[in-house]
Amino acid sequence: MQGLNPIFTVLEAYWWQLQERREKDAERLGVKPALVPLRKSFEPFKIPEVLPHITLLELDENNVMHSRLVGSGLENVVPVLPKRLSLAISPVDVWHGFVKPHKTLFETPCGLRFENHTVLSNRQSFIMNRFSLPFADLDGRIKYVISASMPDEKFITRPSMTTEVVHLTVKTLFYVDLGYGVPATDSASTGSVA
């Protein structure tokens, strides 16, 4: 993974600002402070340069991850994300290359940086760099992941609606300690799957 993208730096700096004021935000909202910033405290307009690259994932009570938001800079370069991404049952490549690493953030309050190589059914491929951070619901449970994603610059055409991801290889994956430790990595979370 190359040097940290400036978009990722802005998102991380903003997350730390929210982390520093999480107790005041919780008091203002009449809830107990969570380990991580509240999703309700996230004000996207404060980081406008990141907005086109933002995705928002939400975990529901049934352990299903929902894609709630895809920034305009991403909807023009990658196939539409499914609205529901099951954490229990997913195709192997999607599980190892996307769902499993993000599931960890709901269990351990840490950040996630990864790079994957994606091949589409139309034979186009691209490298996607992603930086993800956890956010809590008002009940204190980590329920949201807000990410900034940057595809490589050579991939600039919108795939057709019938284009599917046919192969996803995790090239690099590492967790970022946000003060609560990081999970142990295993070989299943960093490898090629087809």
Secondary structure by P-SEA (a helix, b strand, c coil): cccccaaaaaaaaaaaaaaaaaaaaaaaaccccccccccccccccccccccccbbbbbbccccbbbbccccccccccccccccccccccccaaaaaccaaaaaaaaaccbbbbbbbbbbccccbbbbbbbbbbccccccccccbbbbccccccccccccccccccccccccbbbbbbccccccccccccccccc
